[in-house]
Amino acid sequence: MMIDIVKVFLPAVGAFVLGVLLTPILTNYLYSHQMWKKKSGKTALDGTEAKIFNELHKEKEINTPRMGGVIIWFSAGLMMFLIWALSYLIPTESTIKLDFLSRSQTWVPLATLILGALAGLIDDYLEIKGSTNGGGLSLRIRLSIVSIIALACAWWFFIKLDVVSIGLPFGLNGGELYLGPIFILLFLGTALFIYAGGVIDGLDGLAGGVFATMFAAYAGIAFYQQQIDLAAFCATVTGGILAFLWFNIPPARFYMSETGTMGLTITLTVVAFMTDRLGEGYGLLVLPVIALPLVITVLSNIIQVISKKIRGKKVFLVAPLHHHFEAIGWPAYKVTMRYWIFSLVCALLGITLALIG
């Protein structure tokens, strides 16, 4: 038990320390190469100018570097590699037990974290350099990338791991719902929906606090299920996010941007499914609870678009919801801190539901 606790918490602390130490190097590069948008302004979901948003953020869109999400996946990945290397080069009983890079639990989420992050990094670079008309990869291309990664993961779960159902709590229907091939579509839809919630990266400190809470929650669920390697992975990612958040609190030194949100959202989907049937739990059913801030973010966008098309009126002054709160007069730091509190409550409720189910 003690070694399991150390295995989970030590890499998390290590990723945080690595992230904090590496950030000055990254920020020096980002600022010296002016890795920020050269022109402020954002387009709304319906293609029109987002006037209220642009007015609120006209000074923040430029002169603050993007690509800050590199700290998250690089520090977490480096920590995993260092522990693996230590166990390989000095194979003692303790070092071997600390290694959590395993095919059964962490290969897939690590792969999605890195692949999503690299794809997001390309999008960030193109947006900074303005190499395309929209400044970055088009939404269609980004959704295609997420879909390809998600389908590859769904295939692995379905074919290689023989996962054909999701867990149901309280012994309902024998404790599971058989889906068969529909499982692949559910995986894809979940990944795309959660990815859409990545637009929560809109205020200083907001996305970092929300994502740290969600991954910490799944670390707890995985630990309870005795998926210790997966718990250590989630905790390590949390450590990386906290290192990023240390420098992202107002005023932000950099933004997480797509290299952070794409990798984290796809990986969150994978972790939710891994804590479901593979962990004999209900990781997927509690995802809407733990990730409720992301769910609300997506729904507010959907409601806004539908209302404008059908009624010709907006429901929110600005969508997504966190910008609406800004528009009605809440200071950005108040929105961020209240989202942190809300995320923590959602995480605690999600863990509770996962454990009592």
C-alpha positions in Angstrom: 0.0 0.0 0.0 2.7 2.4 1.0 4.7 1.8 -2.3 1.5 2.4 -4.3 1.0 5.8 -2.6 4.6 6.8 -3.3 4.3 5.5 -6.8 1.3 7.9 -7.4 2.5 11.0 -5.5 6.2 11.0 -6.2 5.9 11.4 -10.0 3.2 14.1 -9.5 5.6 16.1 -7.4 8.4 15.4 -9.8 6.4 16.6 -12.8 5.5 19.8 -11.0 9.2 20.5 -10.1 10.3 19.7 -13.6 7.7 21.9 -15.1 8.6 24.8 -12.8 12.3 24.4 -13.6 11.7 24.2 -17.3 9.3 27.1 -17.6 12.0 29.8 -17.6 13.6 28.1 -20.6 10.3 27.9 -22.5 9.2 31.4 -21.7 12.6 32.8 -22.8 12.1 31.1 -26.1 8.5 32.1 -26.5 9.1 35.8 -25.7 12.4 36.1 -27.7 10.7 34.6 -30.7 7.4 36.6 -30.2 5.3 33.4 -30.2 2.0 35.2 -29.8 -0.9 36.2 -32.1 0.1 39.3 -34.1 -3.4 40.5 -34.5 -6.2 40.4 -31.9 -9.7 39.5 -32.7 -11.9 36.4 -32.8 -14.7 35.1 -34.9 -17.9 33.8 -33.4 -19.2 30.3 -34.0 -21.6 31.6 -36.7 -18.8 33.3 -38.6 -19.5 36.9 -37.5 -17.2 39.1 -35.5 -17.2 38.4 -31.8 -17.5 42.1 -30.9 -18.0 41.8 -27.1 -15.2 39.2 -26.7 -12.8 41.2 -28.8 -13.6 44.3 -26.7 -12.9 42.4 -23.5 -9.7 40.8 -24.7 -8.2 43.1 -27.2 -5.2 43.8 -25.0 -4.8 40.1 -24.0 -4.9 38.4 -27.4 -1.5 39.8 -28.4 1.9 40.1 -26.6 1.2 37.0 -24.5 2.8 33.8 -25.9 0.8 30.7 -26.8 2.2 27.1 -26.5 2.3 27.2 -22.7 0.7 23.7 -22.7 4.1 22.3 -23.7 5.0 22.5 -20.0 2.2 20.1 -19.2 2.9 17.2 -21.5 6.7 17.6 -21.7 7.2 17.6 -17.9 4.8 14.7 -17.4 6.3 12.7 -20.3 9.8 13.5 -19.1 9.0 12.4 -15.6 7.6 9.1 -16.9 10.7 8.5 -19.0 13.1 9.3 -16.1 11.4 6.8 -13.8 11.4 4.2 -16.5 15.1 4.8 -17.3 15.9 4.6 -13.6 14.2 1.2 -13.3 15.9 0.0 -16.5 19.4 1.2 -15.6 19.2 0.4 -11.9 16.8 -2.5 -11.7 16.2 -2.8 -7.9 13.0 -3.9 -6.3 12.1 -0.3 -5.5 12.9 1.3 -8.8 11.0 -1.4 -10.7 7.9 -0.9 -8.5 8.0 2.8 -9.1 7.9 2.4 -12.9 4.4 3.0 -14.2 5.0 2.9 -17.9 2.9 -0.2 -18.7 1.3 -1.5 -21.9 -1.9 -2.5 -20.0 -2.6 0.9 -18.4 -0.5 3.8 -19.6 0.7 3.3 -23.1 -2.5 4.4 -24.7 -3.2 7.5 -22.6 0.4 8.6 -22.9 0.2 8.2 -26.7 -2.9 10.3 -27.0 -1.4 13.0 -24.8 1.7 13.3 -27.0 -0.1 12.9 -30.3 -2.8 15.4 -29.5 -0.2 17.8 -28.0 1.9 17.6 -31.2 -1.0 18.2 -33.4 -2.1 21.1 -31.3 1.5 22.5 -31.4 1.3 22.6 -35.2 -2.0 24.5 -35.0 -0.5 27.0 -32.5 2.6 27.5 -34.7 0.5 28.2 -37.8 -1.8 30.6 -35.9 1.2 32.5 -34.6 2.8 32.7 -38.0 -0.5 33.3 -39.8 0.4 30.7 -42.4 -3.3 30.1 -43.2 -6.3 32.4 -43.7 -7.8 31.5 -40.3 -4.4 31.5 -38.6 -4.0 27.8 -37.7 -5.5 24.5 -38.7 -9.1 24.7 -39.7 -11.8 23.4 -37.4 -12.4 20.6 -39.9 -8.8 19.5 -39.8 -8.6 19.6 -36.0 -11.8 17.6 -35.7 -10.4 15.1 -38.2 -7.2 14.7 -36.2 -9.2 14.2 -33.0 -11.5 11.7 -34.8 -8.5 9.7 -36.1 -6.9 9.4 -32.7 -10.2 8.6 -31.1 -11.1 5.9 -33.6 -7.6 4.3 -33.2 -8.1 4.2 -29.4 -11.7 2.9 -29.8 -10.4 0.1 -32.1 -7.8 -0.8 -29.6 -10.4 -1.0 -26.8 -12.9 -2.9 -28.9 -10.6 -5.3 -30.8 -7.5 -5.8 -28.6 -9.0 -5.3 -25.1 -12.4 -6.8 -26.0 -14.3 -3.9 -24.4 -17.9 -4.0 -25.8 -19.9 -2.5 -22.9 -19.9 0.3 -20.3 -20.5 0.0 -16.6 -23.8 0.5 -14.9 -24.0 1.3 -11.2 -26.0 -0.5 -8.5 -26.1 -3.8 -10.4 -28.4 -2.5 -13.1 -28.7 -4.9 -16.0 -26.0 -7.1 -14.4 -23.7 -4.1 -13.9 -23.1 -3.3 -17.6 -24.7 -2.1 -20.8 -23.7 -4.1 -23.9 -23.0 -1.9 -26.9 -21.1 -4.1 -29.4 -19.8 -2.1 -32.3 -21.8 1.0 -31.1 -19.0 1.2 -28.5 -16.7 2.7 -31.1 -19.2 5.4 -32.0 -19.7 6.2 -28.3 -16.0 6.6 -27.9 -15.7 8.9 -30.9 -18.7 11.0 -29.9 -17.3 11.4 -26.3 -13.9 12.4 -27.5 -15.3 15.0 -29.9 -17.6 16.4 -27.2 -14.9 16.7 -24.6 -12.5 18.2 -27.1 -15.1 20.9 -27.9 -14.9 21.8 -24.2 -11.3 22.8 -24.7 -12.4 26.3 -25.5 -12.6 26.7 -21.7 -9.0 27.9 -22.2 -10.2 31.5 -22.4 -9.2 33.2 -19.1 -6.0 33.3 -17.1 -5.8 30.2 -14.9 -9.2 28.9 -15.9 -8.3 25.8 -18.0 -5.3 24.9 -15.8 -7.4 24.7 -12.6 -10.3 22.8 -14.2 -8.1 20.2 -15.9 -5.9 19.7 -12.8 -9.0 18.9 -10.8 -10.4 16.5 -13.4 -7.2 14.5 -13.8 -6.8 14.4 -10.0 -10.3 13.0 -9.7 -9.5 10.2 -12.1 -6.3 9.5 -10.3 -8.3 8.8 -7.2 -10.8 6.6 -9.1 -8.0 4.6 -10.7 -6.3 4.2 -7.4 -9.4 2.8 -5.8 -9.7 0.4 -8.7 -6.1 -0.7 -8.1 -5.1 0.6 -11.5 -2.0 2.0 -9.9 -0.1 2.7 -13.0 -3.0 4.7 -14.5 -3.5 6.5 -11.2 0.2 7.5 -11.3 -0.2 8.7 -14.9 -3.2 10.9 -14.0 -1.4 12.3 -11.0 1.7 13.0 -13.0 -0.3 14.9 -15.6 -1.9 16.8 -12.7 1.6 17.7 -11.5 2.4 19.0 -15.0 -0.8 21.0 -15.2 -0.1 22.6 -11.8 3.4 23.6 -12.9 1.7 25.3 -15.9 -0.9 26.9 -13.7 1.8 28.4 -11.4 2.8 30.6 -14.3 -0.7 31.0 -15.8 -2.5 32.6 -12.9 -3.3 36.3 -13.6 -1.5 37.9 -15.2 -0.7 34.9 -17.4 2.9 34.5 -18.6 1.6 32.3 -21.4 -1.6 30.5 -22.6 -2.2 26.8 -22.7 -3.5 26.9 -26.2 -4.2 24.0 -28.5 -1.0 22.0 -27.6 -2.4 21.7 -24.1 -6.1 21.3 -24.7 -6.1 18.9 -27.6 -3.8 16.4 -25.8 -5.6 16.8 -22.4 -9.2 16.4 -23.7 -8.5 13.3 -25.8 -6.5 11.7 -22.9 -9.3 12.6 -20.5 -11.7 10.5 -22.7 -9.3 7.6 -22.8 -8.9 7.7 -19.0 -12.7 7.8 -18.5 -13.0 4.6 -20.6 -10.1 2.9 -18.9 -11.7 3.4 -15.5 -14.9 1.9 -16.8 -15.1 -1.8 -17.8 -11.3 -2.3 -17.6 -11.3 -1.1 -14.0 -14.7 -2.7 -13.3 -16.1 0.7 -12.5 -18.2 3.5 -14.0 -15.6 6.0 -15.2 -17.6 6.9 -18.3 -20.9 7.6 -16.5 -19.2 9.9 -14.0 -17.4 11.8 -16.8 -20.2 14.3 -17.3 -20.1 15.1 -13.6 -16.3 15.4 -13.2 -16.0 17.3 -16.5 -19.2 19.3 -15.9 -17.4 22.6 -16.5 -16.5 21.3 -20.0 -20.0 20.0 -20.6 -21.5 23.4 -19.7 -19.0 25.2 -21.9 -20.0 23.0 -24.9 -23.7 23.3 -24.2 -23.6 27.1 -23.9 -22.0 27.2 -27.3 -24.6 24.9 -28.8 -27.5 26.8 -27.2 -26.1 30.1 -28.4 -25.8 28.9 -32.0 -29.2 27.3 -32.1 -30.9 30.3 -30.6 -29.3 32.7 -33.1 -30.3 30.6 -36.0 -33.9 29.8 -34.9 -34.9 32.9 -32.8 -32.4 35.4 -34.3 -31.4 36.3 -30.7 -28.6 35.4 -28.3 -29.2 33.6 -25.0 -25.8 34.7 -23.6 -24.1 38.0 -24.2 -21.0 36.0 -25.2 -20.5 32.2 -25.5 -19.1 30.1 -24.0 -20.5 30.8 -20.6 -17.3 32.0 -18.8 -17.1 34.9 -21.2 -20.8 35.7 -20.6 -19.9 36.2 -16.9 -17.2 38.5 -17.9 -19.6 40.5 -20.1 -22.0 41.0 -17.3 -19.3 42.5 -15.2 -17.6 39.8 -13.2 -13.8 40.3 -13.0 -11.9 37.6 -14.8 -10.2 36.4 -11.6 -13.7 35.9 -10.0 -14.9 33.8 -12.9 -11.7 31.7 -12.7 -11.8 31.1 -9.0 -15.5 30.3 -9.0 -14.9 27.8 -11.8 -12.1 26.3 -9.7 -14.5 25.8 -6.7 -17.2 24.4 -9.0 -14.7 22.0 -10.6 -13.6 20.8 -7.2 -17.2 20.1 -6.1 -17.9 18.3 -9.4 -14.8 16.2 -8.9 -15.7 15.2 -5.3 -19.2 14.3 -6.4 -17.9 12.3 -9.4 -15.5 10.4 -7.2 -18.2 9.7 -4.7 -20.6 8.4 -7.3 -17.8 6.2 -8.8 -17.1 4.7 -5.4 -20.7 4.0 -4.2 -21.9 2.7 -7.6 
